[in-house]
Amino acid sequence: MELFLERFHKEDFYITCPDNAVTPALDAKRIRWAAEDIVQNRPALSRWHPDWKDEFARWAQQS
């Protein structure tokens, strides 16, 4: 709740709520990859798809 209120008061439009399972940087990469699923017409949640998971892993390792 504290994070939400902090971001809300900063008038941030998007507020992602961390689950503490991954870093905020990796969370942002996952969001970017998921948006690219739409743009590139990949399967939904392709980071788990057998044809794409290795490519996602390589891509996510890049800075």
PQR file of N, CA, C, O and H, with PARSE charges and radii, in Angstrom:
ATOM      1  N   MET A   1       0.824  -1.185   0.000 -0.4000 1.5000
ATOM      2  CA  MET A   1       0.000   0.000   0.000 -0.0000 2.0000
ATOM      3  C   MET A   1       0.877   1.260   0.000  0.5500 1.7000
ATOM      4  O   MET A   1       0.541   2.257  -0.640 -0.5500 1.4000
ATOM      5  N   GLU A   2       2.000   1.204   0.723 -0.4000 1.5000
ATOM      6  CA  GLU A   2       2.880   2.371   0.802 -0.0000 2.0000
ATOM      7  C   GLU A   2       3.423   2.740  -0.571  0.5500 1.7000
ATOM      8  O   GLU A   2       3.475   3.915  -0.932 -0.5500 1.4000
ATOM      9  H   GLU A   2       2.272   0.394   1.242  0.4000 1.0000
ATOM     10  N   LEU A   3       3.826   1.725  -1.335 -0.4000 1.5000
ATOM     11  CA  LEU A   3       4.344   1.986  -2.676 -0.0000 2.0000
ATOM     12  C   LEU A   3       3.271   2.631  -3.540  0.5500 1.7000
ATOM     13  O   LEU A   3       3.544   3.596  -4.255 -0.5500 1.4000
ATOM     14  H   LEU A   3       3.783   0.770  -1.041  0.4000 1.0000
ATOM     15  N   PHE A   4       2.067   2.111  -3.479 -0.4000 1.5000
ATOM     16  CA  PHE A   4       0.976   2.683  -4.261 -0.0000 2.0000
ATOM     17  C   PHE A   4       0.768   4.151  -3.902  0.5500 1.7000
ATOM     18  O   PHE A   4       0.687   5.001  -4.788 -0.5500 1.4000
ATOM     19  H   PHE A   4       1.845   1.328  -2.899  0.4000 1.0000
ATOM     20  N   LEU A   5       0.683   4.446  -2.632 -0.4000 1.5000
ATOM     21  CA  LEU A   5       0.436   5.827  -2.212 -0.0000 2.0000
ATOM     22  C   LEU A   5       1.573   6.753  -2.636  0.5500 1.7000
ATOM     23  O   LEU A   5       1.334   7.876  -3.081 -0.5500 1.4000
ATOM     24  H   LEU A   5       0.748   3.755  -1.912  0.4000 1.0000
ATOM     25  N   GLU A   6       2.797   6.281  -2.497 -0.4000 1.5000
ATOM     26  CA  GLU A   6       3.952   7.083  -2.915 -0.0000 2.0000
ATOM     27  C   GLU A   6       3.863   7.406  -4.408  0.5500 1.7000
ATOM     28  O   GLU A   6       4.009   8.563  -4.803 -0.5500 1.4000
ATOM     29  H   GLU A   6       2.990   5.369  -2.135  0.4000 1.0000
ATOM     30  N   ARG A   7       3.626   6.396  -5.227 -0.4000 1.5000
ATOM     31  CA  ARG A   7       3.558   6.594  -6.679 -0.0000 2.0000
ATOM     32  C   ARG A   7       2.327   7.412  -7.065  0.5500 1.7000
ATOM     33  O   ARG A   7       2.387   8.235  -7.979 -0.5500 1.4000
ATOM     34  H   ARG A   7       3.507   5.456  -4.906  0.4000 1.0000
ATOM     35  N   PHE A   8       1.227   7.188  -6.379 -0.4000 1.5000
ATOM     36  CA  PHE A   8      -0.006   7.938  -6.639 -0.0000 2.0000
ATOM     37  C   PHE A   8       0.204   9.428  -6.382  0.5500 1.7000
ATOM     38  O   PHE A   8      -0.223  10.265  -7.178 -0.5500 1.4000
ATOM     39  H   PHE A   8       1.178   6.520  -5.637  0.4000 1.0000
ATOM     40  N   HIS A   9       0.854   9.753  -5.286 -0.4000 1.5000
ATOM     41  CA  HIS A   9       1.109  11.154  -4.951 -0.0000 2.0000
ATOM     42  C   HIS A   9       2.095  11.809  -5.918  0.5500 1.7000
ATOM     43  O   HIS A   9       2.094  13.029  -6.082 -0.5500 1.4000
ATOM     44  H   HIS A   9       1.201   9.073  -4.640  0.4000 1.0000
ATOM     45  N   LYS A  10       2.935  10.993  -6.558 -0.4000 1.5000
ATOM     46  CA  LYS A  10       3.829  11.519  -7.596 -0.0000 2.0000
ATOM     47  C   LYS A  10       3.107  11.674  -8.926  0.5500 1.7000
ATOM     48  O   LYS A  10       3.676  12.138  -9.914 -0.5500 1.4000
ATOM     49  H   LYS A  10       2.936  10.001  -6.425  0.4000 1.0000
ATOM     50  N   GLU A  11       1.822  11.268  -8.928 -0.4000 1.5000
ATOM     51  CA  GLU A  11       0.974  11.316 -10.117 -0.0000 2.0000
ATOM     52  C   GLU A  11       1.491  10.413 -11.235  0.5500 1.7000
ATOM     53  O   GLU A  11       1.334  10.716 -12.418 -0.5500 1.4000
ATOM     54  H   GLU A  11       1.360  10.891  -8.126  0.4000 1.0000
ATOM     55  N   ASP A  12       2.112   9.297 -10.840 -0.4000 1.5000
ATOM     56  CA  ASP A  12       2.516   8.298 -11.827 -0.0000 2.0000
ATOM     57  C   ASP A  12       1.262   7.694 -12.439  0.5500 1.7000
ATOM     58  O   ASP A  12       0.304   7.381 -11.733 -0.5500 1.4000
ATOM     59  H   ASP A  12       2.240   9.051  -9.879  0.4000 1.0000
ATOM     60  N   PHE A  13       1.277   7.535 -13.747 -0.4000 1.5000
ATOM     61  CA  PHE A  13       0.122   6.964 -14.436 -0.0000 2.0000
ATOM     62  C   PHE A  13       0.078   5.458 -14.278  0.5500 1.7000
ATOM     63  O   PHE A  13      -0.978   4.882 -14.015 -0.5500 1.4000
ATOM     64  H   PHE A  13       2.056   7.789 -14.321  0.4000 1.0000
ATOM     65  N   TYR A  14       1.237   4.816 -14.441 -0.4000 1.5000
ATOM     66  CA  TYR A  14       1.315   3.362 -14.298 -0.0000 2.0000
ATOM     67  C   TYR A  14       1.995   3.033 -12.983  0.5500 1.7000
ATOM     68  O   TYR A  14       3.040   3.588 -12.645 -0.5500 1.4000
ATOM     69  H   TYR A  14       2.095   5.283 -14.655  0.4000 1.0000
ATOM     70  N   ILE A  15       1.390   2.132 -12.259 -0.4000 1.5000
ATOM     71  CA  ILE A  15       1.966   1.685 -11.004 -0.0000 2.0000
ATOM     72  C   ILE A  15       2.024   0.165 -11.055  0.5500 1.7000
ATOM     73  O   ILE A  15       0.989  -0.502 -11.038 -0.5500 1.4000
ATOM     74  H   ILE A  15       0.541   1.681 -12.533  0.4000 1.0000
ATOM     75  N   THR A  16       3.226  -0.378 -11.117 -0.4000 1.5000
ATOM     76  CA  THR A  16       3.369  -1.831 -11.066 -0.0000 2.0000
ATOM     77  C   THR A  16       3.691  -2.206  -9.630  0.5500 1.7000
ATOM     78  O   THR A  16       4.527  -1.578  -8.979 -0.5500 1.4000
ATOM     79  H   THR A  16       4.066   0.164 -11.131  0.4000 1.0000
ATOM     80  N   CYS A  17       3.033  -3.211  -9.161 -0.4000 1.5000
ATOM     81  CA  CYS A  17       3.216  -3.640  -7.779 -0.0000 2.0000
ATOM     82  C   CYS A  17       4.170  -4.823  -7.738  0.5500 1.7000
ATOM     83  O   CYS A  17       3.840  -5.898  -8.239 -0.5500 1.4000
ATOM     84  H   CYS A  17       2.355  -3.721  -9.690  0.4000 1.0000
ATOM     85  N   PRO A  18       5.328  -4.646  -7.158 -0.5600 1.5000
ATOM     86  CA  PRO A  18       6.310  -5.732  -7.119  0.2800 2.0000
ATOM     87  C   PRO A  18       5.824  -6.888  -6.254  0.5500 1.7000
ATOM     88  O   PRO A  18       5.124  -6.698  -5.260 -0.5500 1.4000
ATOM     89  N   ASP A  19       6.214  -8.089  -6.661 -0.4000 1.5000
ATOM     90  CA  ASP A  19       5.877  -9.264  -5.862 -0.0000 2.0000
ATOM     91  C   ASP A  19       7.086  -9.761  -5.079  0.5500 1.7000
ATOM     92  O   ASP A  19       7.016 -10.769  -4.376 -0.5500 1.4000
ATOM     93  H   ASP A  19       6.783  -8.244  -7.468  0.4000 1.0000
ATOM     94  N   ASN A  20       8.194  -9.040  -5.210 -0.4000 1.5000
ATOM     95  CA  ASN A  20       9.447  -9.365  -4.537 -0.0000 2.0000
ATOM     96  C   ASN A  20      10.038 -10.703  -4.983  0.5500 1.7000
ATOM     97  O   ASN A  20      10.945 -11.227  -4.335 -0.5500 1.4000
ATOM     98  H   ASN A  20       8.251  -8.221  -5.781  0.4000 1.0000
ATOM     99  N   ALA A  21       9.527 -11.258  -6.091 -0.4000 1.5000
ATOM    100  CA  ALA A  21      10.079 -12.497  -6.633 -0.0000 2.0000
ATOM    101  C   ALA A  21      11.203 -12.194  -7.619  0.5500 1.7000
ATOM    102  O   ALA A  21      12.111 -13.004  -7.803 -0.5500 1.4000
ATOM    103  H   ALA A  21       8.791 -10.832  -6.617  0.4000 1.0000
ATOM    104  N   VAL A  22      11.137 -11.033  -8.246 -0.4000 1.5000
ATOM    105  CA  VAL A  22      12.163 -10.608  -9.199 -0.0000 2.0000
ATOM    106  C   VAL A  22      12.486  -9.148  -8.947  0.5500 1.7000
ATOM    107  O   VAL A  22      11.760  -8.452  -8.237 -0.5500 1.4000
ATOM    108  H   VAL A  22      10.399 -10.375  -8.097  0.4000 1.0000
ATOM    109  N   THR A  23      13.587  -8.690  -9.536 -0.4000 1.5000
ATOM    110  CA  THR A  23      13.976  -7.289  -9.384 -0.0000 2.0000
ATOM    111  C   THR A  23      13.042  -6.402 -10.201  0.5500 1.7000
ATOM    112  O   THR A  23      12.418  -6.875 -11.151 -0.5500 1.4000
ATOM    113  H   THR A  23      14.176  -9.255 -10.113  0.4000 1.0000
ATOM    114  N   PRO A  24      12.940  -5.132  -9.845 -0.5600 1.5000
ATOM    115  CA  PRO A  24      12.149  -4.219 -10.674  0.2800 2.0000
ATOM    116  C   PRO A  24      12.652  -4.158 -12.118  0.5500 1.7000
ATOM    117  O   PRO A  24      11.858  -3.994 -13.045 -0.5500 1.4000
ATOM    118  N   ALA A  25      13.959  -4.289 -12.311 -0.4000 1.5000
ATOM    119  CA  ALA A  25      14.515  -4.263 -13.670 -0.0000 2.0000
ATOM    120  C   ALA A  25      14.022  -5.464 -14.484  0.5500 1.7000
ATOM    121  O   ALA A  25      13.650  -5.312 -15.647 -0.5500 1.4000
ATOM    122  H   ALA A  25      14.604  -4.422 -11.559  0.4000 1.0000
ATOM    123  N   LEU A  26      14.018  -6.649 -13.880 -0.4000 1.5000
ATOM    124  CA  LEU A  26      13.534  -7.831 -14.606 -0.0000 2.0000
ATOM    125  C   LEU A  26      12.030  -7.740 -14.821  0.5500 1.7000
ATOM    126  O   LEU A  26      11.530  -8.152 -15.868 -0.5500 1.4000
ATOM    127  H   LEU A  26      14.320  -6.772 -12.934  0.4000 1.0000
ATOM    128  N   ASP A  27      11.316  -7.214 -13.861 -0.4000 1.5000
ATOM    129  CA  ASP A  27       9.877  -7.020 -14.018 -0.0000 2.0000
ATOM    130  C   ASP A  27       9.599  -6.112 -15.214  0.5500 1.7000
ATOM    131  O   ASP A  27       8.700  -6.389 -16.008 -0.5500 1.4000
ATOM    132  H   ASP A  27      11.722  -6.879 -13.011  0.4000 1.0000
ATOM    133  N   ALA A  28      10.359  -5.038 -15.344 -0.4000 1.5000
ATOM    134  CA  ALA A  28      10.190  -4.122 -16.480 -0.0000 2.0000
ATOM    135  C   ALA A  28      10.494  -4.827 -17.797  0.5500 1.7000
ATOM    136  O   ALA A  28       9.804  -4.611 -18.793 -0.5500 1.4000
ATOM    137  H   ALA A  28      11.089  -4.813 -14.699  0.4000 1.0000
ATOM    138  N   LYS A  29      11.522  -5.668 -17.803 -0.4000 1.5000
ATOM    139  CA  LYS A  29      11.838  -6.418 -19.025 -0.0000 2.0000
ATOM    140  C   LYS A  29      10.706  -7.375 -19.390  0.5500 1.7000
ATOM    141  O   LYS A  29      10.367  -7.515 -20.565 -0.5500 1.4000
ATOM    142  H   LYS A  29      12.082  -5.843 -16.993  0.4000 1.0000
ATOM    143  N   ARG A  30      10.128  -8.023 -18.404 -0.4000 1.5000
ATOM    144  CA  ARG A  30       9.007  -8.922 -18.670 -0.0000 2.0000
ATOM    145  C   ARG A  30       7.826  -8.161 -19.265  0.5500 1.7000
ATOM    146  O   ARG A  30       7.167  -8.650 -20.183 -0.5500 1.4000
ATOM    147  H   ARG A  30      10.404  -7.910 -17.450  0.4000 1.0000
ATOM    148  N   ILE A  31       7.565  -6.991 -18.753 -0.4000 1.5000
ATOM    149  CA  ILE A  31       6.469  -6.167 -19.278 -0.0000 2.0000
ATOM    150  C   ILE A  31       6.760  -5.771 -20.721  0.5500 1.7000
ATOM    151  O   ILE A  31       5.885  -5.860 -21.582 -0.5500 1.4000
ATOM    152  H   ILE A  31       8.100  -6.594 -18.008  0.4000 1.0000
ATOM    153  N   ARG A  32       7.994  -5.334 -20.986 -0.4000 1.5000
ATOM    154  CA  ARG A  32       8.381  -4.950 -22.349 -0.0000 2.0000
ATOM    155  C   ARG A  32       8.249  -6.143 -23.299  0.5500 1.7000
ATOM    156  O   ARG A  32       7.723  -6.001 -24.403 -0.5500 1.4000
ATOM    157  H   ARG A  32       8.705  -5.262 -20.287  0.4000 1.0000
ATOM    158  N   TRP A  33       8.720  -7.309 -22.876 -0.4000 1.5000
ATOM    159  CA  TRP A  33       8.644  -8.506 -23.715 -0.0000 2.0000
ATOM    160  C   TRP A  33       7.176  -8.848 -24.015  0.5500 1.7000
ATOM    161  O   TRP A  33       6.838  -9.173 -25.154 -0.5500 1.4000
ATOM    162  H   TRP A  33       9.147  -7.424 -21.979  0.4000 1.0000
ATOM    163  N   ALA A  34       6.320  -8.778 -23.016 -0.4000 1.5000
ATOM    164  CA  ALA A  34       4.904  -9.090 -23.211 -0.0000 2.0000
ATOM    165  C   ALA A  34       4.255  -8.125 -24.203  0.5500 1.7000
ATOM    166  O   ALA A  34       3.425  -8.539 -25.013 -0.5500 1.4000
ATOM    167  H   ALA A  34       6.595  -8.514 -22.091  0.4000 1.0000
ATOM    168  N   ALA A  35       4.619  -6.852 -24.148 -0.4000 1.5000
ATOM    169  CA  ALA A  35       4.092  -5.887 -25.117 -0.0000 2.0000
ATOM    170  C   ALA A  35       4.580  -6.237 -26.518  0.5500 1.7000
ATOM    171  O   ALA A  35       3.838  -6.101 -27.490 -0.5500 1.4000
ATOM    172  H   ALA A  35       5.293  -6.515 -23.491  0.4000 1.0000
ATOM    173  N   GLU A  36       5.824  -6.686 -26.619 -0.4000 1.5000
ATOM    174  CA  GLU A  36       6.358  -7.091 -27.915 -0.0000 2.0000
ATOM    175  C   GLU A  36       5.698  -8.368 -28.432  0.5500 1.7000
ATOM    176  O   GLU A  36       5.689  -8.606 -29.640 -0.5500 1.4000
ATOM    177  H   GLU A  36       6.426  -6.796 -25.829  0.4000 1.0000
ATOM    178  N   ASP A  37       5.148  -9.188 -27.545 -0.4000 1.5000
ATOM    179  CA  ASP A  37       4.368 -10.347 -28.010 -0.0000 2.0000
ATOM    180  C   ASP A  37       3.259  -9.880 -28.944  0.5500 1.7000
ATOM    181  O   ASP A  37       3.000 -10.507 -29.971 -0.5500 1.4000
ATOM    182  H   ASP A  37       5.155  -8.995 -26.564  0.4000 1.0000
ATOM    183  N   ILE A  38       2.615  -8.794 -28.592 -0.4000 1.5000
ATOM    184  CA  ILE A  38       1.521  -8.253 -29.403 -0.0000 2.0000
ATOM    185  C   ILE A  38       2.062  -7.695 -30.712  0.5500 1.7000
ATOM    186  O   ILE A  38       1.565  -8.031 -31.786 -0.5500 1.4000
ATOM    187  H   ILE A  38       2.826  -8.285 -27.757  0.4000 1.0000
ATOM    188  N   VAL A  39       3.069  -6.852 -30.624 -0.4000 1.5000
ATOM    189  CA  VAL A  39       3.608  -6.169 -31.799 -0.0000 2.0000
ATOM    190  C   VAL A  39       4.213  -7.153 -32.795  0.5500 1.7000
ATOM    191  O   VAL A  39       4.067  -6.981 -34.005 -0.5500 1.4000
ATOM    192  H   VAL A  39       3.473  -6.579 -29.751  0.4000 1.0000
ATOM    193  N   GLN A  40       4.889  -8.180 -32.293 -0.4000 1.5000
ATOM    194  CA  GLN A  40       5.564  -9.135 -33.160 -0.0000 2.0000
ATOM    195  C   GLN A  40       4.722 -10.381 -33.448  0.5500 1.7000
ATOM    196  O   GLN A  40       5.185 -11.313 -34.105 -0.5500 1.4000
ATOM    197  H   GLN A  40       5.007  -8.320 -31.310  0.4000 1.0000
ATOM    198  N   ASN A  41       3.494 -10.388 -32.955 -0.4000 1.5000
ATOM    199  CA  ASN A  41       2.567 -11.499 -33.175 -0.0000 2.0000
ATOM    200  C   ASN A  41       3.134 -12.835 -32.681  0.5500 1.7000
ATOM    201  O   ASN A  41       2.981 -13.874 -33.322 -0.5500 1.4000
ATOM    202  H   ASN A  41       3.118  -9.631 -32.422  0.4000 1.0000
ATOM    203  N   ARG A  42       3.790 -12.770 -31.523 -0.4000 1.5000
ATOM    204  CA  ARG A  42       4.245 -13.999 -30.878 -0.0000 2.0000
ATOM    205  C   ARG A  42       3.090 -14.557 -30.060  0.5500 1.7000
ATOM    206  O   ARG A  42       2.108 -13.855 -29.820 -0.5500 1.4000
ATOM    207  H   ARG A  42       3.914 -11.926 -31.001  0.4000 1.0000
ATOM    208  N   PRO A  43       3.196 -15.821 -29.626 -0.5600 1.5000
ATOM    209  CA  PRO A  43       2.162 -16.356 -28.732  0.2800 2.0000
ATOM    210  C   PRO A  43       2.099 -15.545 -27.431  0.5500 1.7000
ATOM    211  O   PRO A  43       3.109 -15.011 -26.972 -0.5500 1.4000
ATOM    212  N   ALA A  44       0.925 -15.464 -26.858 -0.4000 1.5000
ATOM    213  CA  ALA A  44       0.774 -14.777 -25.571 -0.0000 2.0000
ATOM    214  C   ALA A  44       1.680 -15.435 -24.531  0.5500 1.7000
ATOM    215  O   ALA A  44       1.828 -16.657 -24.511 -0.5500 1.4000
ATOM    216  H   ALA A  44       0.104 -15.897 -27.231  0.4000 1.0000
ATOM    217  N   LEU A  45       2.276 -14.630 -23.683 -0.4000 1.5000
ATOM    218  CA  LEU A  45       3.198 -15.110 -22.648 -0.0000 2.0000
ATOM    219  C   LEU A  45       4.291 -15.985 -23.242  0.5500 1.7000
ATOM    220  O   LEU A  45       4.630 -17.041 -22.707 -0.5500 1.4000
ATOM    221  H   LEU A  45       2.157 -13.637 -23.699  0.4000 1.0000
ATOM    222  N   SER A  46       4.832 -15.520 -24.359 -0.4000 1.5000
ATOM    223  CA  SER A  46       5.815 -16.308 -25.100 -0.0000 2.0000
ATOM    224  C   SER A  46       7.067 -16.620 -24.291  0.5500 1.7000
ATOM    225  O   SER A  46       7.802 -17.544 -24.639 -0.5500 1.4000
ATOM    226  H   SER A  46       4.557 -14.662 -24.793  0.4000 1.0000
ATOM    227  N   ARG A  47       7.328 -15.880 -23.231 -0.4000 1.5000
ATOM    228  CA  ARG A  47       8.537 -16.174 -22.454 -0.0000 2.0000
ATOM    229  C   ARG A  47       8.477 -17.563 -21.839  0.5500 1.7000
ATOM    230  O   ARG A  47       9.506 -18.095 -21.423 -0.5500 1.4000
ATOM    231  H   ARG A  47       6.731 -15.129 -22.948  0.4000 1.0000
ATOM    232  N   TRP A  48       7.299 -18.157 -21.773 -0.4000 1.5000
ATOM    233  CA  TRP A  48       7.154 -19.520 -21.278 -0.0000 2.0000
ATOM    234  C   TRP A  48       6.936 -20.526 -22.406  0.5500 1.7000
ATOM    235  O   TRP A  48       6.940 -21.734 -22.166 -0.5500 1.4000
ATOM    236  H   TRP A  48       6.463 -17.725 -22.111  0.4000 1.0000
ATOM    237  N   HIS A  49       6.750 -20.046 -23.617 -0.4000 1.5000
ATOM    238  CA  HIS A  49       6.471 -20.928 -24.762 -0.0000 2.0000
ATOM    239  C   HIS A  49       7.752 -21.659 -25.159  0.5500 1.7000
ATOM    240  O   HIS A  49       8.815 -21.038 -25.203 -0.5500 1.4000
ATOM    241  H   HIS A  49       6.747 -19.065 -23.812  0.4000 1.0000
ATOM    242  N   PRO A  50       7.683 -22.961 -25.451 -0.5600 1.5000
ATOM    243  CA  PRO A  50       8.895 -23.718 -25.791  0.2800 2.0000
ATOM    244  C   PRO A  50       9.688 -23.128 -26.960  0.5500 1.7000
ATOM    245  O   PRO A  50      10.914 -23.234 -26.991 -0.5500 1.4000
ATOM    246  N   ASP A  51       9.003 -22.515 -27.912 -0.4000 1.5000
ATOM    247  CA  ASP A  51       9.695 -21.946 -29.071 -0.0000 2.0000
ATOM    248  C   ASP A  51      10.359 -20.603 -28.784  0.5500 1.7000
ATOM    249  O   ASP A  51      11.178 -20.143 -29.580 -0.5500 1.4000
ATOM    250  H   ASP A  51       8.007 -22.429 -27.887  0.4000 1.0000
ATOM    251  N   TRP A  52      10.025 -19.969 -27.670 -0.4000 1.5000
ATOM    252  CA  TRP A  52      10.520 -18.622 -27.382 -0.0000 2.0000
ATOM    253  C   TRP A  52      11.258 -18.480 -26.063  0.5500 1.7000
ATOM    254  O   TRP A  52      11.955 -17.486 -25.861 -0.5500 1.4000
ATOM    255  H   TRP A  52       9.360 -20.343 -27.023  0.4000 1.0000
ATOM    256  N   LYS A  53      11.126 -19.443 -25.156 -0.4000 1.5000
ATOM    257  CA  LYS A  53      11.676 -19.247 -23.802 -0.0000 2.0000
ATOM    258  C   LYS A  53      13.185 -19.060 -23.789  0.5500 1.7000
ATOM    259  O   LYS A  53      13.697 -18.281 -22.986 -0.5500 1.4000
ATOM    260  H   LYS A  53      10.560 -20.251 -25.320  0.4000 1.0000
ATOM    261  N   ASP A  54      13.914 -19.760 -24.666 -0.4000 1.5000
ATOM    262  CA  ASP A  54      15.369 -19.583 -24.704 -0.0000 2.0000
ATOM    263  C   ASP A  54      15.744 -18.199 -25.222  0.5500 1.7000
ATOM    264  O   ASP A  54      16.675 -17.573 -24.715 -0.5500 1.4000
ATOM    265  H   ASP A  54      13.498 -20.393 -25.319  0.4000 1.0000
ATOM    266  N   GLU A  55      15.019 -17.725 -26.232 -0.4000 1.5000
ATOM    267  CA  GLU A  55      15.289 -16.380 -26.749 -0.0000 2.0000
ATOM    268  C   GLU A  55      14.988 -15.328 -25.686  0.5500 1.7000
ATOM    269  O   GLU A  55      15.732 -14.357 -25.540 -0.5500 1.4000
ATOM    270  H   GLU A  55      14.263 -18.233 -26.644  0.4000 1.0000
ATOM    271  N   PHE A  56      13.891 -15.522 -24.939 -0.4000 1.5000
ATOM    272  CA  PHE A  56      13.589 -14.586 -23.857 -0.0000 2.0000
ATOM    273  C   PHE A  56      14.707 -14.584 -22.824  0.5500 1.7000
ATOM    274  O   PHE A  56      15.133 -13.522 -22.371 -0.5500 1.4000
ATOM    275  H   PHE A  56      13.287 -16.310 -25.058  0.4000 1.0000
ATOM    276  N   ALA A  57      15.182 -15.766 -22.450 -0.4000 1.5000
ATOM    277  CA  ALA A  57      16.247 -15.867 -21.448 -0.0000 2.0000
ATOM    278  C   ALA A  57      17.503 -15.125 -21.905  0.5500 1.7000
ATOM    279  O   ALA A  57      18.127 -14.411 -21.119 -0.5500 1.4000
ATOM    280  H   ALA A  57      14.836 -16.629 -22.818  0.4000 1.0000
ATOM    281  N   ARG A  58      17.869 -15.292 -23.166 -0.4000 1.5000
ATOM    282  CA  ARG A  58      19.039 -14.566 -23.700 -0.0000 2.0000
ATOM    283  C   ARG A  58      18.782 -13.058 -23.680  0.5500 1.7000
ATOM    284  O   ARG A  58      19.634 -12.277 -23.257 -0.5500 1.4000
ATOM    285  H   ARG A  58      17.362 -15.871 -23.804  0.4000 1.0000
ATOM    286  N   TRP A  59      17.613 -12.669 -24.137 -0.4000 1.5000
ATOM    287  CA  TRP A  59      17.265 -11.249 -24.208 -0.0000 2.0000
ATOM    288  C   TRP A  59      17.249 -10.620 -22.805  0.5500 1.7000
ATOM    289  O   TRP A  59      17.728  -9.503 -22.611 -0.5500 1.4000
ATOM    290  H   TRP A  59      16.920 -13.304 -24.480  0.4000 1.0000
ATOM    291  N   ALA A  60      16.697 -11.348 -21.845 -0.4000 1.5000
ATOM    292  CA  ALA A  60      16.585 -10.825 -20.486 -0.0000 2.0000
ATOM    293  C   ALA A  60      17.955 -10.657 -19.817  0.5500 1.7000
ATOM    294  O   ALA A  60      18.104  -9.835 -18.912 -0.5500 1.4000
ATOM    295  H   ALA A  60      16.308 -12.255 -22.004  0.4000 1.0000
ATOM    296  N   GLN A  61      18.940 -11.419 -20.252 -0.4000 1.5000
ATOM    297  CA  GLN A  61      20.295 -11.315 -19.696 -0.0000 2.0000
ATOM    298  C   GLN A  61      21.030 -10.065 -20.176  0.5500 1.7000
ATOM    299  O   GLN A  61      21.990  -9.620 -19.546 -0.5500 1.4000
ATOM    300  H   GLN A  61      18.819 -12.086 -20.987  0.4000 1.0000
ATOM    301  N   GLN A  62      20.574  -9.505 -21.292 -0.4000 1.5000
ATOM    302  CA  GLN A  62      21.206  -8.303 -21.822 -0.0000 2.0000
ATOM    303  C   GLN A  62      20.893  -7.115 -20.918  0.5500 1.7000
ATOM    304  O   GLN A  62      19.840  -7.066 -20.282 -0.5500 1.4000
ATOM    305  H   GLN A  62      19.794  -9.867 -21.803  0.4000 1.0000
ATOM    306  N   SER A  63      21.800  -6.178 -20.870 -0.4000 1.5000
ATOM    307  CA  SER A  63      21.552  -5.007 -20.014 -0.0000 2.0000
ATOM    308  C   SER A  63      20.698  -3.984 -20.668  0.5500 1.7000
ATOM    309  O   SER A  63      20.407  -2.949 -20.070 -0.5500 1.4000
ATOM    310  H   SER A  63      22.655  -6.218 -21.386  0.4000 1.0000
TER
END
